[in-house]
Amino acid sequence: MILYLGSSLFIIKLSRTMLMLPAFHASCNEMIQEWEKTTPETGSQEVEMWSFLHNLSADVISRAAFGSSFEEGRRVFELLREHTSITVQAMQSVYIPGSRFLPTKRNKREAKIVNEMESLLKDMIQKRQKAMENGEAAKDDLLGLLLKSNLEGVQDHQLLHGNYKQQQFKMSMKEVIEECKMFYVAGQDTTSSLLVWTLVLLSKHTNWQEQAREEIFAMFGHNTPHVDGLIQLKKVNMILHEVLRLYSPVFSLNRKVSHEMRVGDMVLPAGVHVNLPTIFIHHSEKLWGTDAKEFNPERFSQGILKATKENNMCFFAFGWGPRICIGSNFAMMEAKMALAMILQRFSFELSPSYVHAPTIGFGTLRPQFGAKLILHRMYKL
């Protein structure tokens, strides 16, 4: 897969995602061990899943993005989350021209957050750059891949064009910092949304919970899930796709038409903004059948392209075509690892206090009042 990030060509391969499985496992294991400490071996406990899964995906991103520096990465995430909250508050309030320059409490806090966040990232980036310049191999975390791609791009450019305009080709420190921020923004809320709705739906449809557990035990037993097995989990894959269809983390996609084109009977002129209402397309009975609003993973038994009534391509959980999400493999592998480890150790059901209220927050679909489930211990690894 190829993605342009800033001014550099950033190449991410599926094999790189596989190298991050230890990060997925470490983060999931910490979360599950916390549940095991508070759940009696022959009993159960109520757990508010959304907060745990939200923190899990942030921890995974921190480990995968920054490797051994993931503790600093956690701090970056905390600052970014607070910064996002301040931004949302500002967007929801009445805008007064020039108010962002006033020394208000909110503006001062925002400036302090940005300064600390960028200082942390700059320090990590500079340490990595210096190590690479001294001949150390780039690490297999996302920051290492980004810096390696940036360095190799500069070297390739020098071979072709000498030193001419080298600085214009190389990503600036500011651009690298912005890409580091995007690791969180793009990967954190979306994956936690997928996981929380998966656990909610498996709590309601216990037959599918059991089918998934049987497949996981048949593949791994009580052992740590491995990459070859995770790829082969057909039932789990079907379940995750059906959850993404019913509860797409990103409820709509926006695109700008770059040149005049025809779509069916419509002619779209250049410059027009097009909105693809993912949630409505995924729930369309015309496209998916009369059970479109029901949880039925079996529809994906023959793959995505054959899941609809007339084999139309109308599944856009990760987008589609040349603009498909580059993090789709990362997200699916993280979700499979987490689900496999949870199902190996717990069974679960909805708590009587659970209130089903999907809502849009920070750009993704999340449970408005949390997701309270009852966990039952199955086996202690």
N, C-alpha and C positions, 0 to 999 in steps of 0.2 A: 504494500500500500504506500502511496505517496501523498504527501500533504505539504503545501507551502505554508510555512510559519514565518511571519515577518518577511525578511528579505532573503531567507535561506531555504534551501530544499531539504526538508526533514523527512527521512525515510524510516518508517517503522514496519517491521515484519512480524508475522505471527510468532515466530520463534522467540522474539524479544519478550512478548507477553508471557511465554512459557517460563522464561528465566525469572519472572516476577512471582511465580507460584509460591516460593518460600515466604514472600511478603504477605501474600493472601492468607497463607496458613497461619503465620505468626499472629496476625491481627485477629483472625477468627478464633484461634485457640485462646487468646487472652479474654475475649468476650465470653466464650463458652465456659471457661474456668470460673469466671465471675458468677455466672448463673449456677454452676455446680456447687459453689461455696454456700449459696443461700437456699438451695433446693434440697430437701431431705431425700435420701436415696430411695425411699419407698413412698415419697409424698409428691407434692406439687407446690407451685408458687405462681402468683400473678406477676407478669413482667410487662412493662410498657415498652414495646418493641421499637417504636419509632426512634426514641432517643438513643437506644443502643445501636441500632442499625445506622443511624445518622453519624454517630461517632465512629462506628466500624469503617464506613466508607471513607471517612476523613483520615483515619489511621492508615488504611490501605494506600490511599493516595500519597500520604506523607512518606511511607516506607518505599513505595514504588518510585516516587518522584525523586526522593533525596537519599535513599539507601541508608547508610550508617548515620546520616545527619537527620534522621526522621524526627527526632525530638525537637530540633529547630524547626522542622517542617510543620510539626503540630502547632507550634507557636504562630507560624505564618498563617496557618488555617484559622486559628482563633481570631487573629487580627482581621483577616479577610472576611470572616463571618460577621464580625462587629461592623466592619466598614460597609458591608452589604446592607446590614440592618439600618445603618444611618442613611444610606443612599435611598432605600425604600421609603423611609420616613420623610425624607426631603421631597421625593416624587409625589407623595400623598398630601403634602401641605401646599398652601398657596405660595406661588413663587413671586418673590419681589426682586426685580432686576437689581443686580449688584449685591444682593444679600449674602452671597457666598464669600464675599471679601470682608464682611463684618466680623469682628472678634467675638462671635457668640460662643457659648459653651460647646455647642455641637460642632461648629467649624473648627474650634481649637482641638477638640478630641479627634476629629477626622484627620487633621493635619498631623497630629502626633501618631496616629495609627499608620498613616501612609509612610511617614518617615521611618518608623520602627520596622515596618514590614519590608520596605525596600532596602533598608540597611542590612537586615538579616539575609535577604536573598542575595544582595550584592556581595556580602562577605562569603557566602557559600559558593557563589559562582566564581569569584576571584580565586579562592582556594583550589577549586577544581581546574580552572584554567592554568594556574601556575604549575600544578602537578602534571597536567598534560604536556605543558611546554617543557617540563623537565624529563619527559620521556615515559611517565607512568601511563599505563593503559586506561582508557576511559571505562568507567564503571557501567554496569548494565542497568542502572536506574534511568528514569526518564531524563533527568538533568544531564547525566553522562551522555546519553544518546543525542540529545539536543546539541550539546557542546561539540561532540565528535562530528556530527553532521555539519555543524557550522565551520569547524576547522578543516574538514575534508573538502567542503565547498570552496573555501578560500584557496586551498592548495591546488584543487583542480583548475580554478580560475587563473592562478598564477602560471600553471603549465601552459594554458592556452593563450593567455594575454599578458604574461609578465606581471608586473606590479601595478599595471594601469587600473586605476579606479578600484583598487582592492577594498578600500574602506567602504565604498558604496555597496559592494557585494556582501561584505561581512555583516552579520547581525550586530547591532549595537547592544551595549549593556542594558539599556532601557527596554529594547525589544526582547531580550532574553528574560528579563524580569517579568514582563507582561505575559510571556508564554508560560512561565512558572505559575503565575496566578491562574492562567487558563486551565492548568492541570486540575486545579480544585473546582473552579466554576463549572467546567464541562463534565467532570467525572464524579463529583461527590454526591450532589443531590439526586442525580438521575439513577445511580446504582442503588442508593438507599431506598428510593421510591420503588424500584423494581422488587427489591427484597421484601419490603414491608407488605406490599400488596400480594406477593407470592405466599407469604406466611398467613395472611388473612384469608386468602382464597383456599389454601390447603386446610385451614382450620374449619372452614365451612364445608369443604368437599373432602371428607376424610378418606373416601375410597381412593382418591388420587394421591393423598398423602401416603397411604399405605403402598400404592403401586410405586411411587417414587422411592420410598424407603427400601422396598424389596429389591429394586434395581440397584440401589446404592450398595446394599449389603452383598448382593450377588457379585458386584464388581470389585468392592474393596474389603468386604467383611468389616472388621473393626479397625482396619489399618488406615493410615493417612491416605487420603485421596491423591492420586497421581495424575499427571497430565494425560496420558494415553486413555485412562479410564474416564476422566471427565469429558473428553471429546466424544466418547462412545455412549454417553448417557442419553438414550433416545427419549425415554419418558420424561426425564427432567428437562430436556431441551424443548419438548412439546409443551410442557407446563409453563416454562418461562416465556415462550413465544405467545401463548394464550394470555398470560398476565400482561405482557407488553401490548397486546391488542386491546384488551379491555381497559387497562389503566396505563396508557402511554405516559411515561414521565413528562415528555414534551408534548403538549396537547395540540400544538399547531406549528407549522413551518412557514417561514417567510422567505421569499426569493425575489430578486430584482431581475427583470428580463434584460439581458445585455444587448440583444438585437431582435428585430422583428421576427416572429415565428408563428406558426399555425398549430393550434391544438384542437383537433376535431374540426368543428365548424367555426371556431373562434380564431381571430387574428389578434395577437398580442403585440402591440408596438414596443419598441425599445424604451426602457426607462420605467415601464409599468411594474408596480409591486404586486406580487401574487401571494395570497395566503392559502396554505393547504391545511384545512381543518382536520388534523389527524384523528382526533377523537370521534368526529362524526363519520369519517370514512371507515374507521375500524368498527363502528357500531351499525353500519348500514345493512339492513336486511336484504336489500337489493343485491349487494355484493357478497354477503356472507351467509345468507339464508335466514330462515325464520327464527333460528336460535342464536342470532347475532349478539344478543345481549346476555347470553348464557355462557357459563364457564364450561368449555368443551375442548380440552387440549387435543382430543382425537382428530380434530380438523387439520392439525399440523402433522399427522402421521406420515404423510408422503412429502413433507417439505413445505416451504413457504409458498412456492409458486402454484401448488395444487390445493391450497387451503380454501380458496374461494369457490363460489358456485360455478363460474365459467373460467376458472384458472386466470383471472385477471390479477395483475400485480397491484395490490392495494394495501400492502403492509408496510408502513413507513415509520416503524418504531425507531429506527436508526437513520431515517432518510432513505434515499435510494440513488443509484446512478453514480456519477463521478463525485458527487458531494455527500456520499454516504459517510456516516460518522466513523472517523478513524479509530475511535476508542471502543467500537462494538465488540471486538474480540476480548479486549481487556475487561469490559463490563460483564460479558457473559461468563468468562472464566472465573471472575471474582464471585459472581452470583452462584455458579455451580459449586465452587469450593465451599462457600458459606452454607448453602442449602444442604450439601452432602454431610458436612460436619455436624450441623444441627440435627438432621434426621437420624444420624448415627447414635445420638445421645439422648434425644428428647422426642416425645410426641407432644402435640399441642392442640388446643381448642380455644375458641373465642371466649373471653371472659364475659360474664353477665353484664358487666359495666361497659363493655365495648359499644361505642356509638359509631355507626358507619356514616362518615361524612367526608368524602373526598373533596379536597379544596385545592385551589391553585395558590401556591406560595413560593416566592422567590423564583418563579418561572417553571416550577415543576408541580406535578400532582402529588399531594401528600395527605395523610389523615389529619383533619382539622383538630380532633380531640385525642390524638394519639392512637395507638393500636395495642390495647391490653389483651394479652393472651395468657392462658393457663398452661404452664410447662409441667410435663410429667417426666421424671427421670426414667431412662431406659437401661442405660449401661454406662459404667464408668471406665473410660479408657485408661 
